[in-house]
Amino acid sequence: MKKFNFSLNEKNEEIQAQSEELQEANQSLSKLNREIAEQKEEIQTQAEELIENNRKISDDNDLLEERIETRTSELKQAYKELDTFFYRSSHDFRRPLTTFMGLAEVGRVLTKDKTILELFEKVNENALTLDKMLRKLQSFSDADMQTLIYKEVSLQEIVEIELDTLRQETDKKKIKTYLSVKLDRPFYSYGGLIKIIIENLLENSIAFCTPDSPAIQITAYEKEEEVVIEVKDNGAGIEPEYIDRVFEMYFRANERSKGNGLGLYIVKKIVEKLRGRVVLQSIAKKGTTVSIFLPHRLD
């Protein structure tokens, strides 16, 4: 009995110890549960705040999108009105200008005075410069205002017509022109826009031609799914520091330039409209090559 009582006491002590350990564990578990409950409450509060913030952000985004849509609509309307004004103004300005040029020509016929003839020549020269600028502005506005027709385009015919139109200037400066068009399949695009591109590139090459054996080479060929149009001249070229700026509106590389700074700007805008790209390579005093890459089809 003594041995049994001793063993029983040992067991009781062991059970007591385990009971105390279990009680401590229960207390720790209770504390942990309270901490978890507090964290849950905190997370719930943060979730509610996050939901509220998201709702406010969503409302702000809706309001911002509405404002952007309104401003975009207003901007489109302003651009449309500006284009209309631009289109009409370029046409309206040309009417009195052509009348003025005609009167100057009549004046030159009616007088024999050399001084007056020289003045009329200067008047006509400046009027032609202004008329050329107005025609460029008009051609750019036409690109947006006119109804464009998508069809098969004959690059050979377009370039030949433009060269014939500019024949007086090329003959006056004794510029030799070379044309090579090699396309294995029909090219579909907007002929009116292609014409404007060719016209501006040729006018640039003529304006900056060299007095020594001036030449302009126009080539067109296929490269994978693109049609490449290149206009190469041996003219004045462009200084390296200006090459990145030549496509800016009204930019002229030097004050002596007689250009109006619109040609390459118009070319780039139209090429972008046709989902193409333009690359310019130039060496000062050696010449410039402008390459136009256009998709073979706009489907």
Backbone bond lengths (Angstrom), bond angles and torsions (degrees), N, CA, C in turn:
res aa  C-N    CA-C-N  psi(-1)  N-CA   C-N-CA  omega(-1)  CA-C   N-CA-C  phi
1 M - - - 1.462 - - 1.514 110.30 -
2 K 1.358 115.82 -40.48 1.461 118.73 178.47 1.519 110.35 -61.51
3 K 1.381 115.83 -44.43 1.458 119.70 179.52 1.521 110.10 -63.38
4 F 1.351 116.53 -40.78 1.455 120.44 -179.60 1.519 110.98 -64.82
5 N 1.357 115.91 -44.30 1.465 120.59 179.62 1.526 110.08 -63.49
6 F 1.341 116.35 -39.28 1.467 119.90 178.71 1.531 110.65 -63.35
7 S 1.348 115.27 -45.00 1.472 119.72 179.26 1.519 110.63 -65.14
8 L 1.354 115.28 -37.45 1.468 118.90 179.67 1.521 111.60 -66.48
9 N 1.343 115.19 -38.91 1.477 119.28 177.20 1.519 111.09 -63.35
10 E 1.343 114.14 -40.60 1.477 117.89 178.85 1.539 110.23 -62.11
11 K 1.348 114.69 -42.86 1.450 118.95 179.56 1.532 110.78 -64.32
12 N 1.350 115.56 -40.97 1.465 119.37 178.78 1.518 111.05 -62.31
13 E 1.322 115.27 -41.65 1.466 119.17 179.10 1.539 109.99 -64.22
14 E 1.330 114.77 -40.74 1.472 119.19 -179.95 1.525 110.28 -65.23
15 I 1.359 114.83 -42.32 1.468 119.36 178.45 1.522 110.13 -64.80
16 Q 1.344 115.62 -39.68 1.459 119.96 178.48 1.522 110.65 -61.55
17 A 1.330 115.04 -43.67 1.472 119.63 179.62 1.529 110.73 -62.64
18 Q 1.368 114.42 -44.80 1.476 118.41 178.92 1.528 110.67 -64.41
19 S 1.340 115.48 -36.00 1.458 119.81 178.69 1.516 110.55 -63.86
20 E 1.353 114.86 -43.04 1.478 118.25 178.42 1.523 111.25 -63.71
21 E 1.361 115.52 -40.47 1.468 119.57 178.45 1.525 110.21 -63.77
22 L 1.341 115.70 -42.36 1.461 119.94 179.30 1.520 111.24 -64.20
23 Q 1.338 115.20 -38.15 1.467 119.34 178.71 1.522 110.52 -64.62
24 E 1.335 115.37 -42.37 1.474 119.70 177.57 1.535 110.25 -63.00
25 A 1.359 114.19 -40.45 1.475 117.87 178.83 1.513 110.88 -64.92
26 N 1.332 115.77 -40.07 1.464 119.41 177.97 1.520 111.57 -64.01
27 Q 1.337 114.94 -39.07 1.472 118.55 177.97 1.534 110.42 -64.31
28 S 1.338 115.08 -42.95 1.481 119.24 178.53 1.519 110.22 -63.09
29 L 1.360 114.73 -41.26 1.462 118.64 -179.39 1.530 111.06 -66.37
30 S 1.330 115.42 -38.54 1.462 119.39 177.17 1.518 110.81 -63.40
31 K 1.334 115.40 -42.68 1.472 119.89 178.75 1.528 110.45 -62.47
32 L 1.356 113.70 -43.21 1.471 118.50 179.76 1.525 110.90 -63.51
33 N 1.358 116.22 -40.93 1.462 120.34 178.40 1.528 111.21 -62.74
34 R 1.371 115.43 -39.84 1.473 118.69 177.89 1.532 110.50 -63.41
35 E 1.356 115.36 -42.58 1.472 119.52 178.90 1.530 110.80 -62.66
36 I 1.364 115.45 -41.90 1.474 119.32 178.72 1.513 110.45 -63.66
37 A 1.356 115.35 -41.74 1.466 119.13 178.89 1.516 111.04 -62.61
38 E 1.352 116.75 -40.94 1.466 120.51 178.19 1.524 110.55 -63.88
39 Q 1.356 115.25 -42.18 1.472 119.13 179.51 1.524 110.57 -64.55
40 K 1.361 115.36 -38.65 1.465 118.70 177.59 1.518 111.00 -61.93
41 E 1.331 115.17 -42.62 1.463 119.40 178.36 1.532 110.43 -62.32
42 E 1.336 114.81 -42.40 1.471 119.34 -179.90 1.528 110.75 -64.79
43 I 1.371 115.02 -43.13 1.471 119.54 178.52 1.521 110.26 -63.70
44 Q 1.325 116.87 -40.52 1.452 121.17 178.86 1.518 110.94 -61.87
45 T 1.356 114.29 -42.80 1.472 119.07 178.23 1.525 110.58 -63.15
46 Q 1.346 116.21 -44.29 1.467 120.33 179.23 1.527 110.93 -64.58
47 A 1.357 115.92 -38.12 1.458 119.59 179.07 1.525 110.91 -64.01
48 E 1.334 114.79 -41.43 1.463 118.83 178.09 1.527 110.74 -64.53
49 E 1.353 115.86 -41.82 1.467 119.09 177.49 1.523 110.67 -63.81
50 L 1.353 115.91 -40.05 1.463 120.03 179.62 1.524 111.00 -64.24
51 I 1.344 116.03 -42.68 1.470 120.14 177.99 1.530 110.68 -61.39
52 E 1.337 115.54 -41.69 1.461 119.98 179.00 1.528 110.88 -65.32
53 N 1.353 115.69 -42.64 1.469 119.78 179.00 1.524 110.88 -64.32
54 N 1.351 115.42 -41.20 1.469 119.26 178.01 1.526 111.08 -62.78
55 R 1.311 115.86 -38.76 1.466 119.69 178.40 1.523 110.43 -63.64
56 K 1.364 115.38 -43.37 1.467 119.21 178.51 1.525 110.94 -63.84
57 I 1.361 115.61 -42.62 1.470 119.57 178.94 1.520 110.13 -62.20
58 S 1.350 116.14 -42.37 1.464 120.28 179.32 1.526 110.72 -61.89
59 D 1.338 115.63 -42.55 1.468 119.49 178.07 1.525 110.61 -63.96
60 D 1.358 115.16 -42.04 1.473 119.22 178.90 1.520 110.84 -64.02
61 N 1.350 116.64 -40.40 1.464 120.37 179.14 1.525 111.03 -64.17
62 D 1.337 115.20 -42.07 1.465 118.71 178.03 1.523 110.67 -61.00
63 L 1.337 115.56 -42.77 1.458 119.94 179.38 1.524 110.72 -66.60
64 L 1.356 115.80 -40.39 1.464 120.03 179.27 1.521 111.05 -65.48
65 E 1.339 116.56 -43.46 1.465 120.21 178.40 1.521 111.17 -61.91
66 E 1.320 115.22 -38.90 1.473 119.17 178.17 1.525 110.71 -64.06
67 R 1.341 115.48 -42.54 1.465 119.42 178.33 1.521 110.90 -65.36
68 I 1.359 115.83 -42.91 1.466 119.80 179.59 1.522 110.35 -61.88
69 E 1.335 115.86 -43.20 1.469 119.98 178.87 1.522 111.08 -62.02
70 T 1.344 115.24 -40.72 1.463 119.16 178.79 1.519 110.57 -65.61
71 R 1.350 115.29 -46.83 1.477 119.12 -179.56 1.531 110.89 -64.16
72 T 1.343 116.24 -40.00 1.463 119.67 178.96 1.520 110.86 -62.52
73 S 1.317 116.02 -42.74 1.466 120.75 178.06 1.527 110.54 -62.09
74 E 1.347 115.32 -42.83 1.469 119.80 178.27 1.521 110.97 -64.32
75 L 1.361 115.26 -40.18 1.464 119.44 -179.89 1.525 110.88 -66.41
76 K 1.338 116.15 -42.31 1.471 119.30 177.64 1.523 110.99 -61.24
77 Q 1.333 116.05 -40.78 1.455 120.21 179.30 1.516 110.63 -65.10
78 A 1.361 115.32 -40.57 1.466 119.63 178.73 1.528 110.69 -63.97
79 Y 1.350 116.39 -42.34 1.462 120.45 178.35 1.532 110.75 -63.88
80 K 1.334 115.02 -39.92 1.463 118.86 179.28 1.519 110.67 -63.18
81 E 1.334 115.97 -43.93 1.462 120.16 178.71 1.529 110.54 -65.28
82 L 1.356 115.52 -39.44 1.461 119.34 179.06 1.518 110.92 -65.51
83 D 1.353 116.14 -42.22 1.462 119.75 177.80 1.529 111.33 -61.62
84 T 1.338 115.26 -41.60 1.464 119.41 178.87 1.526 110.74 -63.20
85 F 1.344 115.56 -44.89 1.459 120.34 177.79 1.528 110.59 -62.30
86 F 1.345 114.73 -43.51 1.460 121.26 -179.13 1.523 110.43 -62.54
87 Y 1.323 115.31 -44.49 1.462 121.47 -178.66 1.526 111.07 -62.64
88 R 1.330 115.32 -49.11 1.469 119.36 -178.01 1.522 111.88 -68.87
89 S 1.332 116.33 -39.59 1.468 120.17 -178.20 1.513 110.85 -63.71
90 S 1.354 116.45 -44.01 1.466 119.18 -178.75 1.524 110.55 -62.24
91 H 1.328 117.02 -34.97 1.458 119.76 177.31 1.532 110.98 -74.52
92 D 1.329 115.95 -42.79 1.467 119.73 -177.87 1.522 112.00 -65.90
93 F 1.337 117.15 -36.20 1.463 120.22 179.62 1.526 111.77 -67.05
94 R 1.327 115.72 -32.80 1.456 119.00 -176.38 1.531 112.38 -71.08
95 R 1.324 117.64 -29.40 1.467 119.79 -178.27 1.530 111.87 -60.64
96 P 1.349 119.06 -56.89 1.465 117.87 178.98 1.526 112.61 -66.28
97 L 1.336 116.92 -28.47 1.461 119.67 179.98 1.524 110.93 -66.97
98 T 1.331 116.57 -44.86 1.465 118.89 178.59 1.531 110.72 -65.54
99 T 1.332 117.38 -34.86 1.473 121.10 175.46 1.520 109.62 -64.10
100 F 1.330 115.70 -43.48 1.464 121.76 179.33 1.531 110.38 -61.27
101 M 1.354 116.62 -42.46 1.466 120.59 178.93 1.525 110.47 -65.63
102 G 1.344 116.22 -37.89 1.458 119.65 178.23 1.517 112.01 -65.29
103 L 1.348 116.82 -41.81 1.465 120.61 178.26 1.526 111.22 -64.56
104 A 1.346 115.56 -37.95 1.472 119.49 178.12 1.521 110.32 -63.73
105 E 1.331 116.16 -37.87 1.455 120.17 178.96 1.528 110.68 -67.34
106 V 1.346 115.90 -39.78 1.470 119.85 176.87 1.525 109.82 -63.07
107 G 1.341 116.77 -42.48 1.454 120.84 178.69 1.519 112.13 -60.03
108 R 1.338 116.28 -37.83 1.464 119.63 179.31 1.521 111.26 -66.30
109 V 1.330 115.68 -32.10 1.468 119.44 179.77 1.522 111.63 -73.80
110 L 1.350 116.00 -34.79 1.459 120.83 -173.22 1.529 114.11 -82.77
111 T 1.333 118.22 -12.22 1.464 118.99 -177.79 1.526 111.16 -120.35
112 K 1.320 114.46 153.09 1.464 120.57 176.21 1.522 111.17 -114.39
113 D 1.327 116.29 -3.39 1.458 120.89 -178.75 1.537 109.57 -67.35
114 K 1.349 116.24 122.53 1.468 120.42 -175.98 1.523 112.48 -63.00
115 T 1.335 116.24 -38.34 1.471 119.84 -179.35 1.526 110.73 -64.38
116 I 1.345 115.11 -45.03 1.461 119.48 179.53 1.526 110.70 -66.21
117 L 1.353 115.90 -38.21 1.463 119.88 178.00 1.536 111.28 -62.29
118 E 1.339 115.79 -39.58 1.464 120.07 177.81 1.531 110.61 -64.80
119 L 1.343 115.88 -39.26 1.464 119.75 178.28 1.530 110.71 -64.80
120 F 1.351 115.33 -43.10 1.458 118.94 177.62 1.530 111.30 -63.10
121 E 1.341 116.17 -35.41 1.465 120.32 178.20 1.527 110.87 -64.22
122 K 1.352 115.98 -42.67 1.467 120.54 177.95 1.530 110.87 -64.88
123 V 1.349 114.97 -41.87 1.465 119.76 178.85 1.523 109.69 -60.73
124 N 1.333 115.95 -45.10 1.461 120.30 -178.78 1.532 111.54 -65.62
125 E 1.349 116.11 -39.32 1.461 120.60 179.88 1.523 111.11 -62.58
126 N 1.347 116.69 -46.40 1.464 120.78 179.68 1.531 111.85 -68.50
127 A 1.342 115.79 -35.71 1.461 119.68 178.01 1.524 110.49 -65.76
128 L 1.335 116.73 -38.77 1.464 120.61 177.73 1.526 111.10 -64.74
129 T 1.344 116.41 -39.32 1.469 120.59 177.90 1.529 110.43 -62.37
130 L 1.338 115.52 -44.99 1.464 120.09 178.41 1.527 111.10 -64.92
131 D 1.338 115.78 -39.78 1.457 119.82 179.70 1.526 110.94 -64.77
132 K 1.336 116.14 -37.80 1.460 119.99 178.77 1.527 110.71 -64.49
133 M 1.335 116.37 -41.07 1.455 120.04 178.72 1.528 110.48 -64.75
134 L 1.342 116.56 -42.37 1.465 120.07 179.00 1.524 111.38 -64.29
135 R 1.317 116.34 -36.18 1.461 119.68 178.35 1.526 111.01 -66.94
136 K 1.337 116.13 -35.89 1.466 119.39 176.32 1.522 110.77 -65.51
137 L 1.335 115.71 -45.78 1.462 119.57 177.51 1.519 110.44 -62.12
138 Q 1.312 115.38 -39.76 1.459 120.58 -179.69 1.532 110.72 -65.74
139 S 1.336 116.16 -41.71 1.462 119.51 -179.77 1.520 110.76 -65.20
140 F 1.344 116.95 -36.73 1.464 120.19 179.35 1.524 110.73 -68.48
141 S 1.321 116.38 -42.30 1.464 119.00 178.51 1.520 110.26 -69.08
142 D 1.338 117.06 -34.27 1.462 120.27 177.15 1.524 111.17 -60.08
143 A 1.348 115.62 -34.56 1.462 120.14 -178.81 1.521 111.33 -61.67
144 D 1.325 117.22 -28.47 1.464 120.77 179.16 1.522 112.46 -97.92
145 M 1.324 116.91 -28.65 1.462 120.05 -172.98 1.530 113.00 -89.60
146 Q 1.329 116.18 -34.87 1.454 118.05 -174.07 1.529 111.50 -76.75
147 T 1.312 115.89 158.21 1.456 121.37 174.80 1.523 108.13 -79.82
148 L 1.324 116.17 111.23 1.453 120.75 -175.93 1.519 110.33 -80.50
149 I 1.330 115.45 141.18 1.462 121.21 -179.58 1.517 109.22 -113.54
150 Y 1.333 116.04 120.21 1.458 121.59 179.43 1.521 108.85 -91.19
151 K 1.326 115.99 117.61 1.465 119.56 -177.61 1.532 109.07 -160.07
152 E 1.314 115.78 -178.92 1.461 120.52 177.60 1.534 109.04 -67.35
153 V 1.329 115.16 133.61 1.460 120.84 -175.64 1.524 109.72 -114.84
154 S 1.345 116.23 133.27 1.459 121.39 175.76 1.534 108.60 -98.62
155 L 1.323 116.33 100.81 1.463 120.10 179.92 1.530 111.16 -63.25
156 Q 1.320 115.75 -37.43 1.463 119.91 179.54 1.531 110.16 -58.09
157 E 1.313 116.90 -47.43 1.465 121.57 -177.97 1.526 111.33 -66.40
158 I 1.335 117.02 -43.56 1.469 120.42 -178.88 1.521 110.60 -61.35
159 V 1.337 117.33 -47.35 1.476 120.67 -178.48 1.521 110.41 -65.13
160 E 1.322 117.58 -41.86 1.470 120.26 -179.95 1.526 111.34 -62.44
161 I 1.336 116.94 -40.89 1.474 120.43 178.60 1.526 110.24 -64.31
162 E 1.341 117.15 -43.19 1.459 119.98 -179.64 1.531 111.14 -66.76
163 L 1.319 116.82 -39.79 1.473 119.93 177.42 1.522 110.67 -63.40
164 D 1.328 116.41 -38.53 1.461 120.25 178.54 1.532 110.55 -66.91
165 T 1.344 116.95 -38.24 1.466 121.21 178.32 1.524 110.97 -63.83
166 L 1.333 116.03 -35.99 1.467 121.06 -176.95 1.529 111.97 -95.81
167 R 1.336 116.39 12.00 1.462 120.34 -174.83 1.525 113.13 -58.27
168 Q 1.333 116.78 -38.39 1.465 120.04 -178.40 1.526 110.35 -61.71
169 E 1.322 117.21 -42.32 1.468 120.38 -179.40 1.526 111.60 -70.41
170 T 1.339 117.21 -41.83 1.466 119.18 -179.80 1.526 111.23 -67.48
171 D 1.343 116.21 -36.68 1.469 118.98 177.51 1.522 111.13 -68.33
172 K 1.327 116.74 -39.48 1.451 120.98 -179.53 1.523 111.25 -61.96
173 K 1.338 116.78 -37.91 1.465 120.84 -179.21 1.535 112.39 -95.80
174 K 1.345 116.03 2.92 1.466 122.74 178.87 1.526 111.76 56.86
175 I 1.329 114.25 46.93 1.463 120.31 -179.40 1.525 109.43 -91.57
176 K 1.319 116.49 127.39 1.452 120.84 175.43 1.533 108.85 -87.97
177 T 1.314 116.55 135.91 1.460 120.82 -179.41 1.526 109.94 -119.15
178 Y 1.335 115.52 141.37 1.453 122.09 -179.69 1.533 108.42 -129.24
179 L 1.331 115.42 133.52 1.462 119.98 -177.07 1.521 110.22 -128.10
180 S 1.336 116.09 130.95 1.456 121.42 177.48 1.529 108.63 -141.35
181 V 1.335 116.18 114.86 1.469 121.86 178.51 1.524 108.04 -119.80
182 K 1.340 115.92 117.68 1.460 121.13 -179.60 1.530 109.42 -128.97
183 L 1.331 115.26 94.66 1.462 121.58 178.54 1.527 108.48 -123.28
184 D 1.332 115.69 129.31 1.462 120.04 -177.59 1.523 113.39 -85.32
185 R 1.317 116.89 -13.20 1.467 120.03 -179.23 1.521 109.55 -144.10
186 P 1.313 118.85 163.62 1.465 121.76 -177.55 1.532 111.47 -61.61
187 F 1.317 115.88 143.92 1.469 123.17 178.68 1.520 108.14 -107.36
188 Y 1.331 116.21 121.87 1.461 121.36 -178.98 1.528 110.06 -108.20
189 S 1.337 115.65 127.34 1.466 120.75 178.20 1.526 108.03 -166.34
190 Y 1.336 115.43 -160.08 1.473 121.38 178.42 1.528 107.93 -105.06
191 G 1.323 115.68 105.13 1.460 121.29 -174.32 1.517 113.93 -56.75
192 G 1.352 117.12 -38.23 1.462 120.05 -179.40 1.517 112.30 -61.62
193 L 1.338 116.77 -38.74 1.458 120.41 179.80 1.532 111.42 -74.11
194 I 1.321 116.56 -38.69 1.468 120.03 176.93 1.524 109.91 -60.37
195 K 1.323 116.65 -39.51 1.471 121.70 178.73 1.525 110.84 -60.29
196 I 1.343 116.73 -43.92 1.463 120.54 -179.60 1.529 110.63 -63.86
197 I 1.335 117.10 -39.81 1.467 121.33 178.49 1.528 110.35 -60.81
198 I 1.344 116.12 -51.45 1.470 121.08 -178.73 1.521 110.87 -60.98
199 E 1.317 116.33 -43.93 1.472 121.46 -178.46 1.528 111.20 -58.64
200 N 1.325 117.21 -47.68 1.460 120.58 -177.80 1.521 112.65 -68.67
201 L 1.336 116.81 -38.70 1.467 119.36 178.80 1.529 111.07 -65.99
202 L 1.336 116.84 -41.16 1.467 119.93 178.91 1.529 111.34 -67.07
203 E 1.328 117.06 -41.60 1.461 120.35 179.39 1.529 110.71 -62.24
204 N 1.333 117.36 -38.75 1.460 120.64 176.92 1.525 111.43 -62.64
205 S 1.327 115.54 -46.90 1.465 119.96 -178.80 1.529 111.23 -62.73
206 I 1.331 116.51 -38.56 1.467 120.53 178.51 1.529 110.79 -68.05
207 A 1.340 116.25 -42.33 1.465 120.67 -177.06 1.514 111.98 -63.68
208 F 1.342 117.75 -35.02 1.469 120.65 -174.85 1.527 112.35 -110.87
209 C 1.336 116.50 28.11 1.460 120.11 -179.48 1.521 111.29 -70.83
210 T 1.311 115.39 157.65 1.462 121.42 177.65 1.526 109.33 -86.87
211 P 1.329 119.16 148.57 1.470 119.88 178.04 1.522 112.78 -73.27
212 D 1.335 117.03 -16.50 1.471 120.89 -177.50 1.535 110.36 -99.84
213 S 1.327 115.81 107.71 1.466 122.76 178.24 1.526 112.89 48.65
214 P 1.328 117.88 57.08 1.473 120.08 -179.23 1.523 111.46 -66.30
215 A 1.346 115.71 142.09 1.465 120.27 -179.17 1.527 109.65 -149.50
216 I 1.326 114.29 146.38 1.467 121.34 175.95 1.520 108.11 -129.03
217 Q 1.316 116.31 128.49 1.453 121.57 -179.50 1.525 109.41 -116.44
218 I 1.337 115.49 122.59 1.472 120.86 178.82 1.523 108.27 -113.00
219 T 1.317 116.45 123.07 1.458 120.82 178.98 1.531 109.86 -129.87
220 A 1.312 114.77 149.66 1.467 120.90 176.22 1.522 107.82 -140.40
221 Y 1.315 116.30 132.35 1.460 120.71 -178.19 1.530 109.62 -154.20
222 E 1.328 115.40 168.96 1.464 120.72 179.62 1.518 110.62 -97.15
223 K 1.332 115.59 142.08 1.458 121.67 175.10 1.518 107.49 -139.10
224 E 1.350 115.36 100.38 1.459 122.38 -174.80 1.530 109.09 58.34
225 E 1.332 118.53 -119.68 1.467 121.07 -178.29 1.521 112.46 -98.44
226 E 1.326 116.93 20.52 1.464 121.30 -179.31 1.513 110.79 -122.55
227 V 1.326 114.41 154.00 1.462 121.52 170.03 1.522 107.20 -107.38
228 V 1.323 115.96 126.74 1.470 121.24 -177.20 1.520 108.79 -105.99
229 I 1.330 115.20 127.02 1.471 121.88 175.70 1.521 107.24 -115.36
230 E 1.327 117.09 121.24 1.472 121.28 -178.43 1.524 110.36 -120.27
231 V 1.320 115.25 133.89 1.464 121.25 173.09 1.520 106.62 -120.31
232 K 1.317 115.83 115.51 1.465 121.70 -174.99 1.520 109.73 -119.40
233 D 1.330 116.62 134.08 1.465 120.36 176.98 1.526 109.87 -132.01
234 N 1.317 115.34 167.06 1.474 120.78 177.08 1.526 109.70 -112.36
235 G 1.335 115.48 39.52 1.459 121.06 -174.65 1.512 114.82 -86.42
236 A 1.353 114.53 -149.36 1.465 120.98 -171.91 1.519 113.02 -66.87
237 G 1.337 117.82 -26.02 1.452 119.78 -178.00 1.524 112.25 72.33
238 I 1.316 116.27 -177.49 1.462 121.77 -176.26 1.528 108.74 -130.96
239 E 1.326 116.28 136.35 1.463 120.43 176.44 1.531 109.59 -64.46
240 P 1.348 117.71 144.57 1.482 121.23 -175.84 1.524 114.00 -54.41
241 E 1.336 117.80 -36.80 1.466 119.97 -176.06 1.533 112.95 -71.09
242 Y 1.347 116.74 -12.33 1.467 119.31 -178.21 1.528 113.62 -103.95
243 I 1.335 117.88 -8.91 1.465 120.52 -172.86 1.527 112.02 -59.80
244 D 1.336 117.30 -39.29 1.472 120.01 -178.39 1.525 112.80 -72.41
245 R 1.333 118.08 -9.62 1.464 120.42 -175.56 1.533 113.97 -110.35
246 V 1.321 116.46 -4.20 1.471 118.90 -172.94 1.531 113.53 -65.99
247 F 1.343 117.37 -17.93 1.463 119.78 179.97 1.521 112.31 -91.85
248 E 1.334 117.29 3.72 1.464 120.37 177.62 1.527 110.28 -77.55
249 M 1.338 116.07 147.53 1.459 120.07 179.25 1.521 110.85 -64.23
250 Y 1.319 116.08 132.12 1.466 125.32 176.60 1.527 113.81 65.15
251 F 1.340 117.69 12.67 1.466 118.44 178.85 1.523 110.21 -78.97
252 R 1.326 115.65 132.77 1.458 122.10 174.55 1.521 108.26 -128.50
253 A 1.326 116.11 133.96 1.463 120.41 -173.73 1.522 112.60 -66.09
254 N 1.334 117.72 -27.18 1.464 119.68 176.86 1.522 109.52 -151.19
255 E 1.311 115.76 160.35 1.469 121.52 -175.92 1.516 112.13 -69.46
256 R 1.328 117.08 -19.97 1.463 120.06 -179.61 1.525 112.21 -78.92
257 S 1.305 116.13 -12.30 1.456 119.86 -179.54 1.530 110.70 -63.76
258 K 1.313 116.54 136.30 1.459 121.71 179.53 1.533 111.41 -94.10
259 G 1.342 116.30 -1.30 1.459 119.70 178.87 1.519 111.00 -72.93
260 N 1.324 115.58 169.63 1.466 119.81 -179.76 1.521 112.69 -105.96
261 G 1.336 117.18 3.81 1.455 120.09 175.98 1.510 114.42 71.85
262 L 1.338 117.68 23.42 1.462 120.94 -178.32 1.527 113.46 -112.96
263 G 1.325 117.16 -23.80 1.464 121.42 -172.16 1.515 114.36 -54.44
264 L 1.333 117.10 -59.78 1.459 120.89 -176.96 1.523 111.45 -70.02
265 Y 1.330 117.26 -30.97 1.466 120.46 176.16 1.532 109.97 -61.29
266 I 1.334 115.98 -46.56 1.466 120.83 179.28 1.523 110.40 -64.14
267 V 1.346 116.54 -42.38 1.467 120.74 179.38 1.523 110.74 -58.12
268 K 1.328 117.12 -48.15 1.466 120.52 -177.51 1.532 111.35 -63.16
269 K 1.339 116.52 -43.44 1.465 119.81 -178.81 1.529 111.28 -62.53
270 I 1.325 116.70 -40.81 1.463 119.89 -179.08 1.526 110.52 -71.20
271 V 1.335 116.94 -40.10 1.472 120.41 177.82 1.530 110.14 -60.62
272 E 1.322 116.77 -41.82 1.471 120.35 176.60 1.522 110.85 -64.00
273 K 1.318 116.34 -37.30 1.471 120.43 177.65 1.523 110.55 -61.98
274 L 1.329 116.49 -31.86 1.462 122.26 179.62 1.532 111.84 -90.21
275 R 1.321 116.45 11.11 1.477 123.61 179.37 1.527 111.66 59.64
276 G 1.330 115.67 38.15 1.453 120.87 178.07 1.518 111.26 -114.38
277 R 1.311 115.24 -164.88 1.467 120.55 178.37 1.523 108.98 -145.36
278 V 1.332 115.45 157.24 1.462 120.78 -178.75 1.518 108.71 -127.47
279 V 1.319 115.55 136.63 1.468 122.15 179.44 1.519 108.45 -125.35
280 L 1.326 116.65 129.37 1.465 121.19 -179.95 1.521 109.44 -117.53
281 Q 1.334 115.12 129.93 1.462 121.90 174.81 1.522 107.90 -124.56
282 S 1.316 116.25 132.61 1.464 118.39 -176.25 1.518 110.86 -150.92
283 I 1.322 114.70 145.11 1.469 122.17 173.85 1.519 107.00 -126.20
284 A 1.315 116.05 125.35 1.461 120.47 -177.71 1.519 111.13 -55.61
285 K 1.343 115.53 131.94 1.467 125.07 177.58 1.532 113.38 68.52
286 K 1.352 116.71 9.75 1.463 119.33 178.65 1.528 112.82 -123.94
287 G 1.313 116.66 -28.43 1.453 117.65 177.21 1.512 113.95 139.25
288 T 1.332 114.44 174.87 1.462 121.87 -176.13 1.522 109.73 -137.59
289 T 1.323 115.18 142.42 1.467 121.59 174.30 1.524 108.18 -125.41
290 V 1.324 115.95 123.31 1.463 121.18 176.38 1.521 107.69 -111.22
291 S 1.335 115.90 122.44 1.456 121.36 -178.76 1.539 109.46 -112.11
292 I 1.319 114.75 126.73 1.470 121.36 179.23 1.524 108.45 -108.79
293 F 1.330 116.91 123.56 1.456 121.78 178.83 1.531 108.44 -109.30
294 L 1.321 116.13 115.79 1.459 121.52 -177.87 1.522 110.64 -121.35
295 P 1.332 117.64 142.89 1.474 119.21 177.15 1.523 110.48 -63.45
296 H 1.330 115.45 142.94 1.477 119.73 -177.27 1.519 111.30 -62.99
297 R 1.320 115.37 -33.98 1.468 121.34 174.99 1.505 108.61 -140.98
298 L 1.331 116.86 150.00 1.469 122.13 179.55 1.525 111.59 -100.10
299 D 1.321 116.65 19.36 1.477 120.43 -178.44 1.526 109.66 -63.82
